[in-house]
Amino acid sequence: MWPWEHLALGYLIVSVAWRLSDRKRNGLLVMAVAAGTQFPDLVDRPLYHLGALPAARSLTHSLLVAAPLCLIVLVAAIRRDRFALGVAFTIGYLSHLLGDALPAVIEGHYGSTRFLLWPVYPATPGMGTAFQRMLDVLMTPEVYLTTLSYRTAMVLLVIVVWIDDGLPVAVEVGRYIYDSAGGQGSR
């Protein structure tokens, strides 16, 4: 999955969970889920390209690392009275792993999900062309948007959900900029 697809999946899960528990979605919550959805790639990919890991999906893509790490995040969040943020990060993190594994499961390539149990199962090197594929998407977004795969549809759905949630993060940033510029809210 692309970074924005990971973010979309994590945000969708958190938004639905918070709606079911009648909680407000806000900028801090969105930032926590965003950090969680990107965390595995922000750790594994650079370490892979530096030669420190055998694959771009290994260390933080493994449930053997993710589970204790999420537990540590939740304990720290409880101690700081920020449990909701810890849960949002954890949901984001675990949704990233789900997002990476789900396409392989849907296509029946169960062996491609072995990264979830690294180092018990050896990692499969690869992802070397991911940067080039991302450049292709960024240079020709109309191709990405017009293919309308389930992943593209999910991103478009999440944009609608985010708007319905009140544009968390965007509203807070806009309010901060307005107040900083001497807007009426700062008087």
N, CA and C of each residue as an Amber inpcrd file, in Angstrom:
protein
   561
   0.8410000  -1.1910000   0.0000000   0.0000000   0.0000000   0.0000000
   0.8800000   1.2470000   0.0000000   0.3560000   2.2940000  -0.5760000
   1.0240000   3.5850000  -0.5650000   0.8210000   4.2520000   0.7950000
   1.6740000   5.1970000   1.1540000   1.5230000   5.8580000   2.4630000
   0.1310000   6.4490000   2.6850000  -0.4330000   7.0860000   1.6630000
  -1.7590000   7.6840000   1.8240000  -2.8370000   6.6190000   1.9600000
  -2.6080000   5.4430000   1.3840000  -3.5710000   4.3530000   1.5520000
  -3.4990000   3.7930000   2.9690000  -2.2870000   3.6820000   3.4990000
  -2.1560000   3.2570000   4.8970000  -2.8560000   4.2560000   5.8180000
  -2.6380000   5.5390000   5.5680000  -3.2830000   6.5770000   6.3740000
  -4.7970000   6.4860000   6.2430000  -5.2840000   6.2930000   5.0290000
  -6.7250000   6.2060000   4.8000000  -7.3280000   5.0260000   5.5630000
  -6.7080000   3.8590000   5.4740000  -7.2260000   2.6800000   6.1660000
  -7.2250000   2.8950000   7.6790000  -6.1240000   3.3760000   8.2220000
  -6.0440000   3.6120000   9.6690000  -7.0500000   4.6510000  10.1230000
  -7.1550000   5.7460000   9.3760000  -8.1050000   6.7990000   9.7480000
  -9.5370000   6.2800000   9.6950000  -9.8640000   5.5030000   8.6760000
 -11.2150000   4.9610000   8.5530000 -11.5610000   4.0890000   9.7550000
 -10.6500000   3.2250000  10.1590000 -10.9020000   2.3490000  11.3100000
 -11.0760000   3.1740000  12.5790000 -10.1980000   4.1460000  12.8020000
 -10.2970000   4.9760000  14.0100000 -11.5780000   5.8120000  13.9840000
 -11.9040000   6.3850000  12.8350000 -13.1070000   7.1980000  12.7570000
 -14.3530000   6.3730000  13.0730000 -14.4230000   5.1790000  12.5110000
 -15.5790000   4.3090000  12.7840000 -15.6060000   3.9310000  14.2650000
 -14.4630000   3.5630000  14.8220000 -14.4090000   3.1800000  16.2460000
 -14.8360000   4.3410000  17.1350000 -14.3700000   5.5520000  16.8070000
 -14.7310000   6.7120000  17.6280000 -16.1940000   7.0830000  17.4340000
 -16.7230000   6.8980000  16.2470000 -18.1520000   7.1580000  16.0260000
 -18.9990000   6.1920000  16.8530000 -18.5960000   4.9170000  16.8650000
 -19.3460000   3.9170000  17.6260000 -19.3190000   4.2000000  19.1220000
 -18.2310000   4.7880000  19.6040000 -18.1310000   5.1200000  21.0320000
 -18.5300000   6.5680000  21.2960000 -19.0580000   7.2430000  20.2670000
 -19.5450000   8.6190000  20.3690000 -18.4680000   9.5880000  20.8650000
 -17.2410000   9.4020000  20.3370000 -16.1290000  10.2950000  20.6840000
 -15.8500000  11.2330000  19.5220000 -15.3600000  12.4040000  19.8560000
 -15.0250000  13.4100000  18.8450000 -13.6630000  13.0940000  18.2310000
 -13.5780000  13.2430000  16.9200000 -12.3040000  13.1060000  16.2240000
 -11.6600000  14.4770000  16.2020000 -10.3840000  14.5640000  16.6100000
  -9.7020000  15.8490000  16.6340000  -8.3120000  15.7200000  16.0260000
  -7.6260000  16.8360000  15.9370000  -6.3230000  16.8690000  15.2910000
  -5.2850000  15.9810000  15.9430000  -5.2400000  15.9530000  17.2720000
  -4.2560000  15.1030000  17.9540000  -4.4990000  13.6300000  17.6540000
  -5.7530000  13.2540000  17.6330000  -6.1090000  11.8700000  17.3190000
  -5.6550000  11.5180000  15.8980000  -5.9020000  12.4260000  14.9630000
  -5.5100000  12.1820000  13.5750000  -3.9890000  12.0820000  13.4650000
  -3.2790000  12.9280000  14.1790000  -1.8130000  12.8830000  14.1430000
  -1.3010000  11.5570000  14.7260000  -1.9440000  11.0690000  15.7720000
  -1.5290000   9.7950000  16.3720000  -1.7570000   8.6340000  15.4170000
  -2.9230000   8.6080000  14.7630000  -3.1820000   7.5230000  13.8120000
  -2.2590000   7.6580000  12.5990000  -1.9860000   8.8760000  12.1730000
  -1.0710000   9.0800000  11.0430000   0.3240000   8.5610000  11.3910000
   0.8020000   8.8750000  12.5880000   2.1210000   8.3870000  13.0130000
   2.1420000   6.8610000  13.0330000   1.0830000   6.2530000  13.5470000
   1.0240000   4.7960000  13.6010000   0.9960000   4.1550000  12.2270000
   0.2500000   4.7570000  11.3010000   0.1350000   4.1570000   9.9680000
   1.4290000   4.2400000   9.1750000   2.2670000   5.2050000   9.4850000
   3.5080000   5.3810000   8.7260000   4.7170000   4.7660000   9.4130000
   4.6030000   4.5020000  10.7080000   5.7350000   4.0620000  11.5160000
   6.5040000   2.8680000  10.9300000   5.8460000   1.7640000  10.5610000
   6.6200000   0.6170000  10.0710000   7.5050000   0.9350000   8.8640000
   6.9770000   1.7000000   7.9100000   7.7790000   2.0310000   6.7270000
   8.8670000   3.0530000   7.0460000   8.5920000   3.9610000   7.9800000
   9.5920000   4.9700000   8.3440000  10.7920000   4.3510000   9.0560000
  10.5930000   3.1870000   9.6540000  11.7040000   2.4890000  10.3070000
  12.3420000   1.4810000   9.3500000  11.5440000   0.5840000   8.7980000
  12.0880000  -0.5310000   8.0160000  12.7160000  -0.1220000   6.6870000
  12.0860000   0.7510000   5.9610000  12.6060000   1.0840000   4.6250000
  13.9850000   1.7420000   4.6710000  14.1890000   2.7660000   5.5020000
  15.5510000   3.3320000   5.5540000  16.5920000   2.3130000   6.0290000
  16.2280000   1.5220000   7.0410000  17.1820000   0.5290000   7.5350000
  17.4880000  -0.5280000   6.4790000  16.5010000  -0.8720000   5.6650000
  16.7240000  -1.8180000   4.5700000  17.6710000  -1.2210000   3.5360000
  17.4180000   0.0210000   3.1600000  18.2570000   0.6610000   2.1410000
  19.6740000   0.9310000   2.6510000  19.8400000   1.0050000   3.9640000
  21.1830000   1.1500000   4.5470000  21.8690000  -0.2070000   4.7290000
  21.1470000  -1.2850000   4.4520000  21.7140000  -2.6210000   4.5770000
  21.6270000  -3.2050000   5.9750000  20.8780000  -2.5480000   6.8690000
  20.7660000  -3.0220000   8.2480000  19.6550000  -4.0590000   8.4300000
  18.7420000  -4.1540000   7.4800000  17.6550000  -5.1330000   7.5460000
  17.6290000  -5.9290000   6.2470000  17.1500000  -7.1700000   6.3190000
  17.1280000  -8.0130000   5.1190000  16.0340000  -7.6550000   4.1180000
  15.0290000  -6.8990000   4.5600000  13.9170000  -6.5460000   3.6700000
  13.2490000  -5.2760000   4.1610000  12.4950000  -4.6470000   3.2770000
  11.7870000  -3.4210000   3.6320000  10.5730000  -3.7090000   4.5110000
  10.1900000  -4.9680000   4.5700000   9.1400000  -5.4060000   5.5040000
   9.7380000  -6.4830000   6.3880000  10.2860000  -6.0650000   7.4960000
  10.8680000  -7.0470000   8.4160000  10.6610000  -6.5950000   9.8620000
  11.5600000  -5.8580000  10.4170000  11.5670000  -5.5400000  11.8420000
  10.2350000  -5.0020000  12.3720000   9.8520000  -3.8040000  11.9980000
   8.6220000  -3.2240000  12.5520000   7.3660000  -3.6930000  11.8270000
   7.5320000  -4.4850000  10.7720000   6.3880000  -5.1090000  10.1160000
   6.0550000  -6.4600000  10.7570000   6.8610000  -6.9040000  11.6840000
   6.6530000  -8.1820000  12.3490000   5.7460000  -8.0050000  13.5640000
   4.7680000  -8.8810000  13.6790000   3.8970000  -8.8520000  14.8600000
   4.6870000  -9.1350000  16.1350000   5.8180000  -9.8150000  15.9940000
   6.6530000 -10.1200000  17.1570000   7.3120000  -8.8620000  17.7110000
   7.4220000  -7.8280000  16.9130000   7.9180000  -6.5240000  17.3630000
   6.7440000  -5.5870000  17.6090000   5.7590000  -5.6200000  16.7330000
   4.6190000  -4.7060000  16.8270000   3.8390000  -4.8850000  18.1300000
   3.5840000  -6.1230000  18.5270000   2.7740000  -6.3620000  19.7230000
   3.4090000  -5.7550000  20.9780000   4.6670000  -6.0720000  21.2890000
   5.2370000  -5.4500000  22.4890000   5.3940000  -3.9320000  22.3550000
   5.6940000  -3.4610000  21.1590000   5.8380000  -2.0190000  20.9630000
   4.5060000  -1.3000000  21.1930000   3.4310000  -1.8640000  20.6820000
   2.1070000  -1.2740000  20.9040000   1.7360000  -1.3050000  22.3810000
   2.0920000  -2.3650000  23.0620000   1.8380000  -2.4510000  24.5010000
   2.5920000  -1.3480000  25.2530000   3.8310000  -1.1220000  24.8840000
   4.6240000  -0.0490000  25.5010000   3.9800000   1.3110000  25.2410000
   3.5270000   1.5380000  24.0120000   2.8700000   2.8030000  23.6660000
   1.6080000   2.9810000  24.5050000   0.8170000   1.9180000  24.6490000
  -0.4230000   2.0170000  25.4200000  -0.1490000   2.2860000  26.8950000
   0.8380000   1.6200000  27.4590000   1.1950000   1.8530000  28.8680000
   1.6710000   3.2930000  29.0540000   2.5190000   3.7610000  28.1670000
   2.9950000   5.1490000  28.2500000   1.8320000   6.1260000  28.1000000
   0.9040000   5.8300000  27.2100000  -0.2560000   6.7040000  27.0140000
  -1.1340000   6.7420000  28.2530000  -1.3230000   5.6030000  28.8970000
  -2.1120000   5.5630000  30.1300000  -1.4370000   6.3970000  31.2090000
  -0.1300000   6.2530000  31.3530000   0.6070000   7.0060000  32.3810000
   0.5420000   8.5060000  32.1520000   0.3760000   8.9150000  30.9220000
   0.3140000  10.3510000  30.6010000  -1.1250000  10.8260000  30.3840000
  -2.0730000   9.9950000  30.7500000  -3.4940000  10.3030000  30.5980000
  -3.8360000  10.6390000  29.1460000  -3.2770000   9.8790000  28.2170000
  -3.5000000  10.0560000  26.7790000  -3.8550000   8.7230000  26.1300000
  -4.6820000   7.9510000  26.8140000  -5.0010000   6.6100000  26.3430000
  -5.5650000   6.6070000  24.9220000  -6.4600000   7.5560000  24.6160000
  -7.0730000   7.6010000  23.2800000  -6.0000000   7.7700000  22.2030000
  -4.9870000   8.5750000  22.4820000  -3.9170000   8.7650000  21.5010000
  -3.1050000   7.4780000  21.3340000  -2.8570000   6.7730000  22.4280000
  -2.1490000   5.4880000  22.3490000  -2.9390000   4.4690000  21.5460000
  -4.2520000   4.4500000  21.7490000  -5.1110000   3.5320000  20.9950000
  -5.0990000   3.9100000  19.5130000  -5.1700000   5.1980000  19.2180000
  -5.1600000   5.6400000  17.8200000  -3.8490000   5.2520000  17.1420000
  -2.7180000   5.4570000  17.8240000  -1.4240000   5.0560000  17.2590000
  -1.4020000   3.5500000  17.0180000  -1.8570000   2.7890000  17.9990000
  -1.8520000   1.3250000  17.8960000  -2.7420000   0.8470000  16.7500000
  -3.9250000   1.4170000  16.6300000  -4.8100000   1.0430000  15.5220000
  -4.1430000   1.3860000  14.1940000  -3.5310000   2.5590000  14.1220000
  -2.8410000   2.9500000  12.8990000  -1.7230000   1.9910000  12.5540000
  -0.9270000   1.6380000  13.5460000   0.2080000   0.7310000  13.3410000
  -0.2900000  -0.6330000  12.8550000  -1.2520000  -1.1990000  13.5750000
  -1.7380000  -2.5350000  13.2120000  -2.4900000  -2.5160000  11.8730000
  -3.1480000  -1.3920000  11.5630000  -3.8270000  -1.3050000  10.2640000
  -2.8050000  -1.2770000   9.1260000  -1.6130000  -0.7370000   9.3920000
  -0.5480000  -0.7580000   8.3830000  -0.1850000  -2.2100000   8.0560000
  -0.0150000  -3.0140000   9.0840000   0.3340000  -4.4230000   8.8640000
  -0.7930000  -5.1460000   8.1300000  -2.0290000  -4.8550000   8.5210000
  -3.1830000  -5.4360000   7.8320000  -3.1910000  -5.0160000   6.3670000
  -2.9490000  -3.7420000   6.1260000  -2.9480000  -3.2340000   4.7540000
  -1.8720000  -3.8650000   3.8850000  -0.7150000  -4.1670000   4.4860000
   0.3450000  -4.8210000   3.7160000   0.0410000  -6.3010000   3.4740000
  -0.6400000  -6.9350000   4.4040000  -0.9090000  -8.3690000   4.2860000
  -2.1700000  -8.6750000   3.4800000  -3.1630000  -7.8280000   3.5620000
  -4.4700000  -8.1130000   2.9570000  -4.4270000  -8.3720000   1.4530000
  -3.7270000  -7.5580000   0.6490000  -3.7030000  -7.8590000  -0.7910000
  -3.1550000  -9.2590000  -1.0970000  -2.1210000  -9.6730000  -0.3620000
  -1.5630000 -11.0150000  -0.5840000  -2.5800000 -12.0890000  -0.2080000
  -3.3000000 -11.8870000   0.8760000  -4.3070000 -12.8580000   1.3100000
  -5.4410000 -12.9260000   0.2880000  -5.8930000 -11.7580000  -0.1820000
  -6.9760000 -11.7110000  -1.1710000  -6.5770000 -12.4560000  -2.4440000
  -5.3190000 -12.3050000  -2.8370000  -4.8300000 -12.9600000  -4.0540000
  -4.3980000 -14.4060000  -3.8100000  -4.4930000 -14.8870000  -2.5680000
  -4.1280000 -16.2620000  -2.2570000  -2.6360000 -16.4980000  -2.1230000
  -1.8490000 -15.4600000  -2.0060000  -0.3930000 -15.5760000  -1.8400000
  -0.0370000 -15.5010000  -0.3620000  -0.4370000 -16.5040000   0.3790000
  -0.2740000 -16.4880000   1.8300000   1.1870000 -16.4270000   2.2570000
   2.0740000 -16.9820000   1.4630000   3.4970000 -16.9400000   1.7790000
   4.0420000 -15.5170000   1.8010000   3.3700000 -14.6070000   1.1130000
   3.8130000 -13.2100000   1.0820000   3.5260000 -12.4780000   2.3870000
   2.8340000 -13.1450000   3.2990000   2.5430000 -12.5230000   4.5910000
   3.5300000 -12.9790000   5.6740000   4.5620000 -13.7100000   5.2710000
   5.5240000 -14.2370000   6.2470000   6.2490000 -13.1380000   7.0120000
   6.3150000 -11.9260000   6.4310000   6.9660000 -10.8160000   7.1190000
   6.3250000 -10.5490000   8.4790000   5.0610000 -10.9460000   8.6320000
   4.3760000 -10.7240000   9.8970000   4.9980000 -11.5140000  11.0530000
   5.7720000 -12.5440000  10.7310000   6.4240000 -13.3480000  11.7730000
   7.9430000 -13.3330000  11.6300000   8.4930000 -12.2870000  11.0600000
   9.9380000 -12.1400000  10.9930000  10.4610000 -11.9540000  12.4220000
  11.5140000 -12.5460000  12.8470000  12.5230000 -13.3380000  12.1510000
  12.2690000 -14.8400000  12.1800000  11.0960000 -15.2820000  12.6870000
  10.7910000 -16.7080000  12.6780000  10.8280000 -17.2180000  11.2420000
  10.2140000 -16.4500000  10.3420000  10.2960000 -16.7460000   8.9160000
  11.2120000 -15.7030000   8.2870000  12.0830000 -16.1100000   7.3820000
  12.9930000 -15.1300000   6.7630000  12.2120000 -14.0960000   5.9400000
  12.7250000 -12.9000000   5.9320000  12.1030000 -11.8180000   5.1720000
  12.4000000 -11.9940000   3.6910000  11.4810000 -11.5350000   2.8770000
  11.6590000 -11.5820000   1.4350000  12.1800000 -10.2300000   0.9680000
  13.4000000 -10.1950000   0.4610000  13.9100000  -8.9100000  -0.0320000
  13.0500000  -8.4040000  -1.1820000  13.1130000  -7.1560000  -1.3860000
  12.3260000  -6.5790000  -2.4610000  11.9850000  -5.1510000  -2.1380000
  10.9690000  -4.6550000  -2.7500000  10.5040000  -3.2950000  -2.5630000
  11.5150000  -2.2900000  -3.1130000  12.4930000  -2.7610000  -3.8320000
  13.5110000  -1.8730000  -4.3600000  12.9690000  -0.8990000  -5.3910000
  11.9020000  -1.2720000  -6.0640000  11.3320000  -0.3940000  -7.0820000
  10.2030000   0.4620000  -6.5200000   9.9590000   0.3790000  -5.2370000
   8.8480000   1.1270000  -4.6390000   9.0080000   2.6250000  -4.8670000
  10.2240000   3.1300000  -4.7790000  10.4490000   4.5560000  -4.9830000
  10.0760000   4.9500000  -6.4080000  10.4740000   4.1430000  -7.3670000
  10.1430000   4.4440000  -8.7630000   8.6360000   4.3620000  -8.9900000
   7.9910000   3.3750000  -8.3830000   6.5380000   3.2560000  -8.5350000
   5.8280000   4.4620000  -7.9280000   6.3380000   4.9550000  -6.7770000
   5.7310000   6.1240000  -6.1570000   5.9140000   7.3520000  -7.0470000
   7.0950000   7.5030000  -7.6370000   7.3170000   8.6200000  -8.5520000
   6.3420000   8.5520000  -9.7280000   6.1130000   7.3520000 -10.2330000
   5.1690000   7.1850000 -11.3420000   3.7650000   7.6520000 -10.9380000
   3.3400000   7.2780000  -9.7280000   2.0140000   7.6860000  -9.2540000
   1.9630000   9.2010000  -9.0770000   3.0000000   9.7720000  -8.4820000
   3.0060000  11.2110000  -8.2420000   3.0930000  12.0170000  -9.5350000
   3.7730000  11.4690000 -10.5300000   3.9100000  12.1820000 -11.8010000
   2.6630000  12.0380000 -12.6810000   1.9070000  10.9620000 -12.4840000
   0.6890000  10.7410000 -13.2710000  -0.4620000  10.3450000 -12.3400000
  -0.8850000  11.2570000 -11.4670000  -1.9430000  10.9080000 -10.5000000
  -3.2580000  10.5450000 -11.1710000  -3.4990000  11.0530000 -12.3610000
  -4.7560000  10.7390000 -13.0430000  -4.8600000   9.2480000 -13.3450000
  -3.7350000   8.5960000 -13.6070000  -3.7490000   7.1500000 -13.8500000
  -4.1450000   6.4270000 -12.5610000  -3.5490000   6.8430000 -11.4510000
  -3.8820000   6.2400000 -10.1480000  -5.3570000   6.4590000  -9.8330000
  -5.8290000   7.6790000 -10.0090000  -7.1950000   8.0140000  -9.6300000
  -8.2410000   7.3880000 -10.5500000  -7.9040000   7.1770000 -11.7970000
  -8.8940000   6.6400000 -12.7340000  -8.9290000   5.1230000 -12.7770000
  -7.9650000   4.4470000 -12.1420000  -8.0280000   2.9880000 -12.1290000
  -9.1010000   2.5060000 -11.1670000  -9.4350000   3.3240000 -10.1940000
 -10.4840000   3.0400000  -9.2150000 -10.4280000   1.6130000  -8.6590000
  -9.2990000   1.2590000  -8.1680000  -9.1970000  -0.0050000  -7.4540000
  -9.8850000   0.1640000  -6.1040000 -10.0290000  -0.9020000  -5.3570000
 -10.6340000  -0.7960000  -4.0330000  -9.8210000   0.1400000  -3.1490000
  -8.5110000   0.2220000  -3.3900000  -7.6630000   1.0950000  -2.5820000
  -7.9180000   2.5550000  -2.9130000  -8.0890000   2.8750000  -4.1750000
  -8.4100000   4.2440000  -4.5710000  -9.7820000   4.6230000  -4.0280000
 -10.7310000   3.7010000  -4.1220000 -12.0730000   3.9530000  -3.6050000
 -12.0260000   4.2060000  -2.0960000 -11.1800000   3.4660000  -1.3860000
 -11.0540000   3.6540000   0.0570000 -10.5250000   5.0550000   0.3650000
  -9.5310000   5.5100000  -0.3840000  -8.9810000   6.8500000  -0.1670000
 -10.0670000   7.9020000  -0.3960000 -10.8340000   7.7560000  -1.4640000
 -11.9040000   8.7170000  -1.7400000 -12.9800000   8.6700000  -0.6550000
 -13.3220000   7.4820000  -0.1730000 -14.2800000   7.3450000   0.9300000
 -13.7660000   8.0390000   2.1830000 -12.4970000   7.8690000   2.4770000
 -11.9370000   8.4690000   3.6890000 -11.9330000   9.9890000   3.5980000
 -11.7400000  10.5310000   2.4160000 -11.8150000  11.9910000   2.2730000
 -13.2180000  12.4690000   2.6560000 -14.2420000  11.7500000   2.2310000
 -15.6140000  12.1000000   2.5920000 -15.8190000  11.9620000   4.1000000
 -15.3130000  10.8890000   4.6890000 -15.4380000  10.6740000   6.1350000
 -14.7080000  11.7750000   6.8950000 -13.5050000  12.1350000   6.4370000
 -12.7100000  13.1830000   7.0810000 -13.4610000  14.5190000   7.0490000
 -14.0730000  14.8270000   5.9260000 -14.8700000  16.0600000   5.8280000
 -16.0270000  15.9940000   6.8120000 -16.7130000  14.8370000   6.8600000
 -17.8310000  14.6660000   7.7920000 -17.3710000  14.7530000   9.2500000
 -16.1290000  14.3640000   9.5130000 -15.5790000  14.4510000  10.8720000
 -15.2200000  15.8880000  11.2500000 -15.3250000  16.8130000  10.3050000
 -15.0270000  18.2090000  10.5990000 -13.6230000  18.6370000  10.2210000
 -12.9650000  17.8940000   9.3270000 -11.6170000  18.2170000   8.8500000
 -10.5910000  18.3450000   9.9760000 -10.5130000  17.3540000  10.8880000
  -9.5450000  17.4670000  11.9660000  -8.1210000  17.6290000  11.4390000
  -7.3290000  18.3560000  12.0990000  -5.9800000  18.8190000  11.7950000
  -6.0830000  20.0720000  10.9310000  -6.7550000  20.0020000   9.7940000
  -6.8570000  21.1630000   8.9150000  -7.5230000  22.3340000   9.6400000
  -8.5760000  22.0610000  10.3860000  -9.2730000  23.1270000  11.1160000
  -8.3680000  23.7030000  12.1930000  -7.6910000  22.8390000  12.9490000
  -6.8110000  23.3280000  14.0140000  -5.6650000  24.1620000  13.4470000
  -5.0780000  23.7000000  12.3530000  -3.9810000  24.4480000  11.7260000
  -4.5040000  25.7860000  11.1980000  -5.6400000  25.7720000  10.5450000
  -6.2350000  27.0110000  10.0390000  -6.5410000  27.9950000  11.1620000
  -7.0850000  27.4880000  12.2550000  -7.3950000  28.3320000  13.4160000
  -6.1180000  28.9350000  14.0030000  -5.0690000  28.1260000  14.0890000
  -3.7840000  28.6020000  14.6160000  -3.2090000  29.7060000  13.7210000
  -3.2480000  29.4920000  12.4180000  -2.7190000  30.4940000  11.4850000
  -3.5400000  31.7840000  11.5760000  -4.8480000  31.6440000  11.6330000
  -5.7240000  32.8070000  11.7310000  -5.4360000  33.5900000  13.0050000
  -5.3490000  32.8740000  14.1340000  -5.0740000  33.5310000  15.4090000
  -3.6930000  34.1690000  15.4250000  -2.7080000  33.5020000  14.8400000
  -1.3380000  34.0220000  14.8030000  -1.2190000  35.2750000  13.9450000
  -2.0850000  35.3760000  12.9420000  -2.0550000  36.5350000  12.0640000
  -2.8510000  37.7080000  12.6260000  -3.3290000  37.5540000  13.8500000
  -4.0800000  38.6530000  14.4720000  -5.5630000  38.6140000  14.1950000
  -6.0640000  37.4380000  13.8990000  -7.4900000  37.2820000  13.6420000
  -8.3050000  37.5820000  14.8830000  -9.6020000  37.6670000  14.7350000
 -10.4710000  38.0200000  15.8520000 -10.4030000  37.0190000  16.9900000
 -10.0980000  35.7870000  16.6880000 -10.0310000  34.7700000  17.7410000
  -8.8860000  34.9920000  18.7120000  -7.9100000  35.8290000  18.3780000
  -6.7530000  36.0160000  19.2650000  -6.9260000  37.1930000  20.2020000
  -8.0330000  37.9280000  20.0980000  -8.2340000  39.1070000  20.9520000
  -8.9330000  38.7800000  22.2240000
